[in-house]
Amino acid sequence: MGEFRAWYHPSNALPSNLALVGISLSILGGPGYEWADDWAALGICALLVGNAYRLLQPASVAGPTVRRQEWKAWLQCCTQTIPGITLAEAHLEPSETGSVLHVWVRVSSPLTVAQEHAIAQQVQTVLAPVQPPSSTLLVRIVPS
């Protein structure tokens, strides 16, 4: 999605410029130059179809490459290395810069904010080497 965002401004400017050129040629050329406006419209349509394809293409490949149950079992194994927590929930969703891995871990006793931050940092350290490429890891602490 990030690459599409980078293409956003040129994809707005190009149709405007094509329309300007097509209309200008039609007006300045006079009779017999109506084709310029038609060709500009066809060029704009081609740009729109190309942008729609680029926008929708990442949606087919977004998400984990393994089945959901296998993925959650893998996360469960990783989080078992940290004492006192269990995996509550996990979601991988696409974002503008790649994907976001949301991990909720359940703690058994009430903790201070500093202790929760320390546990979240431990979870990030354990999952960082094996998290999906170009993903952001967000860890949330859920008290029991």
Beta strands, then each sheet from edge to edge (+ up, - down):
strand 1: 85-95
strand 2: 98-107
strand 3: 135-143
sheet 1: 1+ 2- 3-
end
